[in-house]
Amino acid sequence: MQYLIKIVLSSIIIVSVSEIAKRVSWIAAIVASLPLVSILALIWLYIDTHDVQKIIALSNEIFWAVLPSLLFFAILPVLLRMGFNFPLALILSMVIMFLGYSLYVLILNYFGIKF
């Protein structure tokens, strides 16, 4: 039952953002930019484990993961404005984000930050 609640609540959030975006994109952007997935993951992890150390670890790792993920949101609109079709722009943005993550992890490791 708990697994079903997780699926339903997560689905409601995703569908809500896409429906709001049809009407008022800036409100959808604010809702989408909220760390709802992270918050839900932290809540589910706590409910499942009651392990505060796991919450601390996940929260720290989310913090370090946010920065390179911003590449996706910077690159996608640029590619679309350049005339790339949506599927190609989406794929290229994800590839660039992945490359950004890879470089980011190397840089963090160089400075002794394990990610």
The first five atom37 places (N, CA, C, CB, O) and aatype in JSON, in Angstrom:
{
  "aatype": [12, 5, 18, 10, 9, 11, 9, 19, 10, 15, 15, 9, 9, 9, 19, 15, 19, 15, 6, 9, 0, 11, 1, 19, 15, 17, 9, 0, 0, 9, 19, 0, 15, 10, 14, 10, 19, 15, 9, 10, 0, 10, 9, 17, 10, 18, 9, 3, 16, 8, 3, 19, 5, 11, 9, 9, 0, 10, 15, 2, 6, 9, 13, 17, 0, 19, 10, 14, 15, 10, 10, 13, 13, 0, 9, 10, 14, 19, 10, 10, 1, 12, 7, 13, 2, 13, 14, 10, 0, 10, 9, 10, 15, 12, 19, 9, 12, 13, 10, 7, 18, 15, 10, 18, 19, 10, 9, 10, 2, 18, 13, 7, 9, 11, 13],
  "atom_mask": [
    [1, 1, 1, 1, 1],
    [1, 1, 1, 1, 1],
    [1, 1, 1, 1, 1],
    [1, 1, 1, 1, 1],
    [1, 1, 1, 1, 1],
    [1, 1, 1, 1, 1],
    [1, 1, 1, 1, 1],
    [1, 1, 1, 1, 1],
    [1, 1, 1, 1, 1],
    [1, 1, 1, 1, 1],
    [1, 1, 1, 1, 1],
    [1, 1, 1, 1, 1],
    [1, 1, 1, 1, 1],
    [1, 1, 1, 1, 1],
    [1, 1, 1, 1, 1],
    [1, 1, 1, 1, 1],
    [1, 1, 1, 1, 1],
    [1, 1, 1, 1, 1],
    [1, 1, 1, 1, 1],
    [1, 1, 1, 1, 1],
    [1, 1, 1, 1, 1],
    [1, 1, 1, 1, 1],
    [1, 1, 1, 1, 1],
    [1, 1, 1, 1, 1],
    [1, 1, 1, 1, 1],
    [1, 1, 1, 1, 1],
    [1, 1, 1, 1, 1],
    [1, 1, 1, 1, 1],
    [1, 1, 1, 1, 1],
    [1, 1, 1, 1, 1],
    [1, 1, 1, 1, 1],
    [1, 1, 1, 1, 1],
    [1, 1, 1, 1, 1],
    [1, 1, 1, 1, 1],
    [1, 1, 1, 1, 1],
    [1, 1, 1, 1, 1],
    [1, 1, 1, 1, 1],
    [1, 1, 1, 1, 1],
    [1, 1, 1, 1, 1],
    [1, 1, 1, 1, 1],
    [1, 1, 1, 1, 1],
    [1, 1, 1, 1, 1],
    [1, 1, 1, 1, 1],
    [1, 1, 1, 1, 1],
    [1, 1, 1, 1, 1],
    [1, 1, 1, 1, 1],
    [1, 1, 1, 1, 1],
    [1, 1, 1, 1, 1],
    [1, 1, 1, 1, 1],
    [1, 1, 1, 1, 1],
    [1, 1, 1, 1, 1],
    [1, 1, 1, 1, 1],
    [1, 1, 1, 1, 1],
    [1, 1, 1, 1, 1],
    [1, 1, 1, 1, 1],
    [1, 1, 1, 1, 1],
    [1, 1, 1, 1, 1],
    [1, 1, 1, 1, 1],
    [1, 1, 1, 1, 1],
    [1, 1, 1, 1, 1],
    [1, 1, 1, 1, 1],
    [1, 1, 1, 1, 1],
    [1, 1, 1, 1, 1],
    [1, 1, 1, 1, 1],
    [1, 1, 1, 1, 1],
    [1, 1, 1, 1, 1],
    [1, 1, 1, 1, 1],
    [1, 1, 1, 1, 1],
    [1, 1, 1, 1, 1],
    [1, 1, 1, 1, 1],
    [1, 1, 1, 1, 1],
    [1, 1, 1, 1, 1],
    [1, 1, 1, 1, 1],
    [1, 1, 1, 1, 1],
    [1, 1, 1, 1, 1],
    [1, 1, 1, 1, 1],
    [1, 1, 1, 1, 1],
    [1, 1, 1, 1, 1],
    [1, 1, 1, 1, 1],
    [1, 1, 1, 1, 1],
    [1, 1, 1, 1, 1],
    [1, 1, 1, 1, 1],
    [1, 1, 1, 0, 1],
    [1, 1, 1, 1, 1],
    [1, 1, 1, 1, 1],
    [1, 1, 1, 1, 1],
    [1, 1, 1, 1, 1],
    [1, 1, 1, 1, 1],
    [1, 1, 1, 1, 1],
    [1, 1, 1, 1, 1],
    [1, 1, 1, 1, 1],
    [1, 1, 1, 1, 1],
    [1, 1, 1, 1, 1],
    [1, 1, 1, 1, 1],
    [1, 1, 1, 1, 1],
    [1, 1, 1, 1, 1],
    [1, 1, 1, 1, 1],
    [1, 1, 1, 1, 1],
    [1, 1, 1, 1, 1],
    [1, 1, 1, 0, 1],
    [1, 1, 1, 1, 1],
    [1, 1, 1, 1, 1],
    [1, 1, 1, 1, 1],
    [1, 1, 1, 1, 1],
    [1, 1, 1, 1, 1],
    [1, 1, 1, 1, 1],
    [1, 1, 1, 1, 1],
    [1, 1, 1, 1, 1],
    [1, 1, 1, 1, 1],
    [1, 1, 1, 1, 1],
    [1, 1, 1, 1, 1],
    [1, 1, 1, 0, 1],
    [1, 1, 1, 1, 1],
    [1, 1, 1, 1, 1],
    [1, 1, 1, 1, 1]
  ],
  "atom_positions": [
    [[0.81, -1.2, 0.0], [0.0, 0.0, 0.0], [0.86, 1.27, 0.0], [-0.93, -0.01, 1.21], [0.57, 2.24, -0.7]],
    [[1.94, 1.25, 0.8], [2.82, 2.42, 0.87], [3.46, 2.69, -0.5], [3.92, 2.2, 1.94], [3.6, 3.85, -0.89]],
    [[3.83, 1.64, -1.21], [4.41, 1.78, -2.54], [3.41, 2.42, -3.5], [4.87, 0.41, -3.09], [3.78, 3.28, -4.3]],
    [[2.16, 2.03, -3.41], [1.1, 2.6, -4.25], [0.91, 4.08, -3.94], [-0.22, 1.83, -4.05], [0.72, 4.88, -4.86]],
    [[0.94, 4.45, -2.67], [0.82, 5.86, -2.28], [1.96, 6.68, -2.88], [0.83, 6.0, -0.73], [1.75, 7.79, -3.37]],
    [[3.17, 6.12, -2.85], [4.33, 6.82, -3.43], [4.11, 7.07, -4.93], [5.62, 5.99, -3.22], [4.36, 8.17, -5.42]],
    [[3.66, 6.05, -5.63], [3.43, 6.17, -7.07], [2.34, 7.19, -7.37], [3.05, 4.8, -7.67], [2.51, 8.04, -8.25]],
    [[1.23, 7.12, -6.67], [0.1, 8.01, -6.92], [0.48, 9.46, -6.62], [-1.11, 7.6, -6.06], [0.21, 10.34, -7.43]],
    [[1.11, 9.72, -5.48], [1.49, 11.08, -5.12], [2.5, 11.65, -6.11], [2.07, 11.11, -3.71], [2.38, 12.8, -6.52]],
    [[3.49, 10.86, -6.48], [4.49, 11.32, -7.46], [3.84, 11.6, -8.8], [5.6, 10.26, -7.62], [4.16, 12.6, -9.45]],
    [[2.94, 10.75, -9.23], [2.24, 10.94, -10.5], [1.39, 12.2, -10.48], [1.37, 9.73, -10.82], [1.34, 12.93, -11.47]],
    [[0.72, 12.45, -9.38], [-0.12, 13.64, -9.26], [0.72, 14.91, -9.42], [-0.85, 13.66, -7.9], [0.3, 15.85, -10.09]],
    [[1.9, 14.92, -8.83], [2.78, 16.1, -8.93], [3.19, 16.32, -10.38], [4.03, 15.93, -8.03], [3.12, 17.45, -10.87]],
    [[3.63, 15.27, -11.05], [4.09, 15.4, -12.43], [2.95, 15.85, -13.35], [4.67, 14.07, -12.93], [3.13, 16.75, -14.17]],
    [[1.81, 15.23, -13.22], [0.66, 15.6, -14.06], [0.21, 17.03, -13.75], [-0.51, 14.61, -13.85], [-0.14, 17.77, -14.67]],
    [[0.23, 17.41, -12.49], [-0.17, 18.77, -12.11], [0.73, 19.81, -12.77], [-0.12, 18.93, -10.59], [0.24, 20.81, -13.3]],
    [[2.03, 19.58, -12.74], [2.95, 20.53, -13.37], [2.66, 20.66, -14.86], [4.42, 20.1, -13.14], [2.61, 21.77, -15.39]],
    [[2.48, 19.53, -15.54], [2.23, 19.61, -16.98], [0.89, 20.27, -17.29], [2.28, 18.21, -17.6], [0.77, 20.98, -18.3]],
    [[-0.12, 20.06, -16.45], [-1.41, 20.7, -16.68], [-1.35, 22.2, -16.38], [-2.49, 20.04, -15.8], [-1.92, 23.0, -17.12]],
    [[-0.66, 22.57, -15.31], [-0.5, 24.0, -14.99], [0.27, 24.69, -16.11], [0.24, 24.18, -13.63], [-0.05, 25.83, -16.47]],
    [[1.28, 24.02, -16.67], [2.1, 24.61, -17.74], [1.27, 24.94, -18.98], [3.24, 23.65, -18.12], [1.62, 25.86, -19.72]],
    [[0.21, 24.23, -19.22], [-0.67, 24.51, -20.36], [-1.34, 25.87, -20.21], [-1.73, 23.41, -20.52], [-1.68, 26.52, -21.19]],
    [[-1.53, 26.29, -18.96], [-2.25, 27.53, -18.7], [-1.32, 28.68, -18.34], [-3.25, 27.31, -17.59], [-1.4, 29.76, -18.93]],
    [[-0.43, 28.46, -17.37], [0.46, 29.52, -16.88], [1.84, 28.91, -16.65], [-0.1, 30.18, -15.55], [2.09, 28.29, -15.62]],
    [[2.71, 29.08, -17.64], [3.99, 28.39, -17.58], [4.87, 28.82, -16.42], [4.74, 28.6, -18.86], [5.61, 28.0, -15.87]],
    [[4.81, 30.1, -16.02], [5.7, 30.53, -14.94], [5.31, 29.91, -13.61], [5.68, 32.05, -14.82], [6.17, 29.65, -12.78]],
    [[4.03, 29.67, -13.4], [3.62, 29.0, -12.16], [4.07, 27.55, -12.2], [2.07, 29.08, -11.96], [4.55, 27.02, -11.2]],
    [[3.92, 26.91, -13.35], [4.4, 25.53, -13.5], [5.91, 25.45, -13.27], [4.04, 24.98, -14.89], [6.41, 24.5, -12.67]],
    [[6.62, 26.45, -13.76], [8.08, 26.47, -13.57], [8.44, 26.57, -12.09], [8.7, 27.64, -14.34], [9.37, 25.91, -11.63]],
    [[7.71, 27.39, -11.36], [7.98, 27.5, -9.93], [7.7, 26.17, -9.23], [7.12, 28.62, -9.3], [8.5, 25.71, -8.42]],
    [[6.57, 25.56, -9.54], [6.24, 24.27, -8.92], [7.27, 23.21, -9.31], [4.83, 23.81, -9.34], [7.71, 22.43, -8.46]],
    [[7.66, 23.18, -10.58], [8.64, 22.19, -11.04], [10.01, 22.42, -10.43], [8.74, 22.22, -12.56], [10.77, 21.48, -10.21]],
    [[10.33, 23.68, -10.16], [11.66, 23.97, -9.62], [11.75, 23.68, -8.12], [12.02, 25.42, -9.87], [12.85, 23.58, -7.57]],
    [[10.61, 23.54, -7.48], [10.64, 23.17, -6.07], [11.26, 21.78, -5.95], [9.2, 23.19, -5.45], [11.06, 20.93, -6.81]],
    [[12.0, 21.56, -4.91], [12.63, 20.24, -4.77], [11.65, 19.18, -4.28], [13.82, 20.33, -3.81], [11.93, 18.45, -3.32]],
    [[10.49, 19.1, -4.94], [9.46, 18.17, -4.51], [9.92, 16.72, -4.56], [8.22, 18.33, -5.36], [9.65, 15.94, -3.65]],
    [[10.61, 16.36, -5.62], [11.09, 14.98, -5.74], [12.09, 14.69, -4.63], [11.75, 14.74, -7.13], [12.04, 13.63, -4.01]],
    [[12.98, 15.64, -4.38], [13.96, 15.45, -3.31], [13.28, 15.35, -1.95], [14.96, 16.61, -3.3], [13.61, 14.49, -1.14]],
    [[12.32, 16.24, -1.71], [11.61, 16.22, -0.42], [10.86, 14.9, -0.25], [10.63, 17.4, -0.32], [10.92, 14.29, 0.81]],
    [[10.16, 14.48, -1.3], [9.45, 13.2, -1.22], [10.41, 12.04, -1.0], [8.63, 12.96, -2.48], [10.13, 11.14, -0.21]],
    [[11.54, 12.06, -1.7], [12.52, 10.98, -1.53], [13.05, 10.96, -0.1], [13.69, 11.15, -2.53], [13.22, 9.89, 0.48]],
    [[13.31, 12.14, 0.46], [13.78, 12.19, 1.85], [12.71, 11.67, 2.81], [14.18, 13.64, 2.22], [13.01, 10.95, 3.76]],
    [[11.46, 12.05, 2.57], [10.36, 11.57, 3.42], [10.22, 10.07, 3.32], [9.04, 12.25, 3.04], [10.13, 9.38, 4.34]],
    [[10.2, 9.54, 2.07], [10.04, 8.09, 1.88], [11.22, 7.35, 2.53], [9.93, 7.74, 0.37], [11.03, 6.31, 3.17]],
    [[12.43, 7.87, 2.35], [13.62, 7.23, 2.93], [13.52, 7.21, 4.46], [14.9, 7.96, 2.49], [13.84, 6.2, 5.09]],
    [[13.08, 8.31, 5.03], [12.95, 8.36, 6.49], [11.87, 7.39, 6.97], [12.62, 9.79, 6.95], [12.07, 6.65, 7.94]],
    [[10.72, 7.39, 6.29], [9.64, 6.47, 6.68], [10.11, 5.02, 6.58], [8.39, 6.7, 5.79], [9.8, 4.2, 7.44]],
    [[10.86, 4.72, 5.52], [11.3, 3.34, 5.3], [12.42, 2.92, 6.25], [11.77, 3.19, 3.88], [12.47, 1.76, 6.66]],
    [[13.32, 3.85, 6.61], [14.52, 3.45, 7.37], [14.66, 4.1, 8.75], [15.73, 3.78, 6.57], [15.3, 3.52, 9.63]],
    [[14.08, 5.26, 8.96], [14.27, 6.06, 10.18], [15.76, 6.29, 10.46], [13.62, 5.36, 11.39], [16.17, 6.46, 11.6]],
    [[16.55, 6.29, 9.39], [18.0, 6.45, 9.51], [18.39, 7.88, 9.13], [18.75, 5.42, 8.6], [18.43, 8.23, 7.95]],
    [[18.66, 8.69, 10.14], [18.99, 10.1, 9.92], [20.29, 10.23, 9.14], [19.09, 10.83, 11.26], [20.44, 11.18, 8.37]],
    [[21.23, 9.32, 9.32], [22.49, 9.39, 8.58], [22.26, 9.22, 7.08], [23.47, 8.3, 9.09], [22.93, 9.85, 6.27]],
    [[21.3, 8.38, 6.7], [20.97, 8.22, 5.28], [20.33, 9.5, 4.74], [20.01, 7.01, 5.07], [20.57, 9.88, 3.6]],
    [[19.53, 10.16, 5.56], [18.91, 11.43, 5.17], [19.99, 12.48, 4.96], [17.89, 11.9, 6.24], [19.96, 13.22, 3.97]],
    [[20.94, 12.54, 5.88], [22.05, 13.5, 5.77], [22.84, 13.23, 4.49], [22.97, 13.42, 7.01], [23.15, 14.16, 3.74]],
    [[23.17, 11.98, 4.25], [23.96, 11.62, 3.06], [23.21, 11.97, 1.78], [24.3, 10.11, 3.07], [23.79, 12.57, 0.87]],
    [[21.94, 11.61, 1.7], [21.17, 11.9, 0.49], [21.02, 13.41, 0.29], [19.79, 11.23, 0.55], [21.14, 13.9, -0.83]],
    [[20.75, 14.13, 1.35], [20.61, 15.58, 1.25], [21.89, 16.23, 0.74], [20.21, 16.16, 2.6], [21.85, 17.11, -0.12]],
    [[23.03, 15.82, 1.28], [24.31, 16.35, 0.81], [24.57, 16.01, -0.65], [25.45, 15.81, 1.68], [25.05, 16.85, -1.41]],
    [[24.26, 14.79, -1.04], [24.49, 14.37, -2.42], [23.56, 15.1, -3.39], [24.3, 12.86, -2.56], [23.96, 15.42, -4.51]],
    [[22.33, 15.36, -2.97], [21.41, 16.14, -3.8], [21.97, 17.54, -4.0], [19.99, 16.2, -3.16], [21.94, 18.07, -5.11]],
    [[22.48, 18.14, -2.92], [23.05, 19.48, -3.02], [24.12, 19.52, -4.1], [23.64, 19.91, -1.67], [24.11, 20.41, -4.96]],
    [[25.04, 18.58, -4.07], [26.14, 18.58, -5.04], [25.66, 18.24, -6.46], [27.23, 17.6, -4.61], [26.3, 18.62, -7.43]],
    [[24.55, 17.52, -6.57], [24.06, 17.11, -7.89], [23.26, 18.19, -8.6], [23.21, 15.88, -7.75], [23.09, 18.13, -9.82]],
    [[22.76, 19.17, -7.86], [21.91, 20.19, -8.47], [22.67, 21.05, -9.49], [21.32, 21.08, -7.39], [22.14, 21.35, -10.56]],
    [[23.87, 21.44, -9.16], [24.6, 22.39, -10.02], [24.74, 21.91, -11.47], [25.97, 22.64, -9.45], [24.36, 22.64, -12.38]],
    [[25.28, 20.72, -11.73], [25.39, 20.32, -13.14], [24.05, 20.06, -13.81], [26.24, 19.08, -13.25], [23.95, 20.12, -15.03]],
    [[23.02, 19.78, -13.04], [21.7, 19.56, -13.66], [21.16, 20.84, -14.28], [20.7, 19.02, -12.63], [20.31, 20.79, -15.17]],
    [[21.64, 21.99, -13.82], [21.19, 23.26, -14.37], [21.63, 23.44, -15.83], [21.73, 24.41, -13.53], [21.02, 24.21, -16.57]],
    [[22.67, 22.72, -16.23], [23.1, 22.76, -17.64], [21.95, 22.4, -18.58], [24.28, 21.81, -17.87], [21.78, 23.02, -19.63]],
    [[21.18, 21.41, -18.19], [20.05, 20.96, -19.02], [19.11, 22.13, -19.31], [19.29, 19.81, -18.34], [18.7, 22.35, -20.45]],
    [[18.75, 22.87, -18.25], [17.78, 23.95, -18.4], [18.37, 25.17, -19.1], [17.25, 24.36, -17.04], [17.63, 25.99, -19.64]],
    [[19.68, 25.29, -19.1], [20.32, 26.39, -19.83], [20.45, 26.05, -21.32], [21.71, 26.69, -19.24], [20.26, 26.92, -22.17]],
    [[20.76, 24.8, -21.63], [21.04, 24.38, -23.01], [19.76, 24.14, -23.82], [21.88, 23.12, -23.01], [19.71, 24.5, -25.0]],
    [[18.74, 23.54, -23.22], [17.53, 23.19, -23.96], [16.9, 24.39, -24.67], [16.51, 22.57, -23.02], [16.64, 24.29, -25.87]],
    [[16.63, 25.5, -24.0], [16.01, 26.61, -24.73], [16.92, 27.2, -25.8], [15.61, 27.7, -23.75], [16.44, 27.69, -26.82]],
    [[18.22, 27.16, -25.58], [19.16, 27.68, -26.59], [19.06, 26.84, -27.85], [20.63, 27.66, -26.05], [18.98, 27.38, -28.96]],
    [[19.06, 25.53, -27.7], [18.96, 24.64, -28.87], [17.63, 24.81, -29.59], [19.14, 23.17, -28.44], [17.58, 24.81, -30.82]],
    [[16.55, 24.96, -28.83], [15.24, 25.15, -29.45], [15.18, 26.47, -30.22], [14.13, 25.11, -28.38], [14.6, 26.54, -31.3]],
    [[15.78, 27.52, -29.66], [15.81, 28.81, -30.36], [16.66, 28.73, -31.63], [16.37, 29.92, -29.44], [16.41, 29.44, -32.6]],
    [[17.66, 27.85, -31.61], [18.51, 27.68, -32.79], [17.82, 26.86, -33.89], [19.83, 26.99, -32.39], [18.36, 26.7, -34.98]],
    [[16.61, 26.34, -33.6], [15.85, 25.63, -34.61], [15.91, 24.12, -34.51], [0.0, 0.0, 0.0], [15.36, 23.43, -35.36]],
    [[16.58, 23.59, -33.49], [16.59, 22.13, -33.31], [15.18, 21.68, -32.99], [17.59, 21.7, -32.19], [14.44, 22.37, -32.28]],
    [[14.8, 20.5, -33.51], [13.48, 19.99, -33.13], [13.54, 19.5, -31.69], [13.03, 18.84, -34.09], [14.61, 19.21, -31.16]],
    [[12.38, 19.42, -31.06], [12.32, 19.13, -29.64], [13.02, 17.83, -29.24], [10.89, 19.09, -29.19], [13.84, 17.84, -28.32]],
    [[12.73, 16.69, -29.9], [13.39, 15.46, -29.46], [14.92, 15.54, -29.52], [12.91, 14.29, -30.31], [15.61, 15.08, -28.61]],
    [[15.45, 16.12, -30.59], [16.9, 16.24, -30.72], [17.46, 17.2, -29.66], [17.28, 16.71, -32.13], [18.49, 16.92, -29.05]],
    [[16.79, 18.33, -29.46], [17.24, 19.29, -28.45], [17.22, 18.66, -27.06], [16.35, 20.55, -28.47], [18.12, 18.88, -26.26]],
    [[16.19, 17.87, -26.78], [16.08, 17.19, -25.49], [17.23, 16.21, -25.3], [14.74, 16.45, -25.39], [17.87, 16.18, -24.25]],
    [[17.5, 15.4, -26.32], [18.58, 14.41, -26.24], [19.93, 15.11, -26.1], [18.58, 13.5, -27.48], [20.74, 14.72, -25.25]],
    [[20.19, 16.12, -26.91], [21.46, 16.84, -26.82], [21.63, 17.51, -25.46], [21.55, 17.89, -27.94], [22.72, 17.51, -24.9]],
    [[20.56, 18.07, -24.93], [20.62, 18.7, -23.61], [20.95, 17.67, -22.53], [19.29, 19.39, -23.28], [21.72, 17.95, -21.62]],
    [[20.37, 16.48, -22.65], [20.67, 15.42, -21.68], [22.11, 14.94, -21.81], [19.7, 14.23, -21.87], [22.78, 14.68, -20.81]],
    [[22.6, 14.83, -23.05], [23.99, 14.42, -23.27], [24.95, 15.45, -22.69], [24.27, 14.21, -24.77], [25.92, 15.1, -22.01]],
    [[24.68, 16.73, -22.95], [25.53, 17.79, -22.42], [25.48, 17.79, -20.89], [25.1, 19.18, -22.97], [26.5, 17.98, -20.23]],
    [[24.3, 17.58, -20.33], [24.18, 17.51, -18.88], [25.0, 16.34, -18.33], [22.7, 17.38, -18.47], [25.69, 16.48, -17.33]],
    [[24.91, 15.19, -19.0], [25.69, 14.02, -18.57], [27.19, 14.31, -18.62], [25.36, 12.8, -19.46], [27.92, 13.96, -17.7]],
    [[27.63, 14.96, -19.69], [29.04, 15.34, -19.79], [29.41, 16.32, -18.68], [29.34, 15.96, -21.18], [30.5, 16.25, -18.11]],
    [[28.5, 17.24, -18.38], [28.72, 18.18, -17.28], [28.85, 17.47, -15.95], [0.0, 0.0, 0.0], [29.71, 17.8, -15.14]],
    [[27.97, 16.47, -15.74], [28.07, 15.66, -14.52], [29.41, 14.95, -14.44], [26.92, 14.63, -14.46], [30.06, 14.93, -13.39]],
    [[29.83, 14.38, -15.55], [31.1, 13.64, -15.57], [32.26, 14.56, -15.22], [31.33, 13.0, -16.95], [33.11, 14.21, -14.39]],
    [[32.31, 15.72, -15.84], [33.38, 16.68, -15.55], [33.28, 17.16, -14.1], [33.3, 17.88, -16.52], [34.3, 17.31, -13.43]],
    [[32.09, 17.4, -13.64], [31.85, 17.87, -12.28], [32.37, 16.87, -11.25], [30.36, 18.13, -12.06], [33.02, 17.25, -10.28]],
    [[32.08, 15.58, -11.48], [32.54, 14.54, -10.55], [34.07, 14.5, -10.54], [31.97, 13.16, -10.95], [34.67, 14.35, -9.47]],
    [[34.69, 14.62, -11.7], [36.16, 14.64, -11.75], [36.72, 15.82, -10.96], [36.64, 14.69, -13.21], [37.7, 15.68, -10.22]],
    [[36.11, 16.98, -11.13], [36.57, 18.18, -10.42], [36.37, 18.0, -8.91], [35.81, 19.44, -10.92], [37.27, 18.31, -8.12]],
    [[35.21, 17.51, -8.51], [34.96, 17.3, -7.08], [35.95, 16.3, -6.49], [33.53, 16.8, -6.84], [36.48, 16.51, -5.4]],
    [[36.21, 15.21, -7.22], [37.17, 14.21, -6.75], [38.56, 14.81, -6.61], [37.22, 13.02, -7.71], [39.29, 14.49, -5.67]],
    [[38.93, 15.68, -7.54], [40.24, 16.33, -7.48], [40.38, 17.12, -6.18], [40.43, 17.25, -8.7], [41.46, 17.16, -5.58]],
    [[39.29, 17.75, -5.75], [39.32, 18.53, -4.53], [38.96, 17.71, -3.27], [38.39, 19.7, -4.66], [38.78, 18.27, -2.19]],
    [[38.86, 16.39, -3.44], [38.62, 15.52, -2.29], [37.16, 15.41, -1.87], [0.0, 0.0, 0.0], [36.87, 14.88, -0.79]],
    [[36.24, 15.88, -2.7], [34.83, 15.79, -2.4], [34.3, 14.56, -3.11], [34.07, 17.07, -2.82], [34.32, 14.49, -4.34]],
    [[33.83, 13.58, -2.34], [33.33, 12.34, -2.92], [31.86, 12.49, -3.24], [33.57, 11.15, -1.98], [31.06, 12.92, -2.41]],
    [[31.53, 12.13, -4.46], [30.16, 12.24, -4.94], [29.75, 10.94, -5.54], [30.01, 13.36, -5.96], [28.62, 10.8, -6.01]]
  ]
}
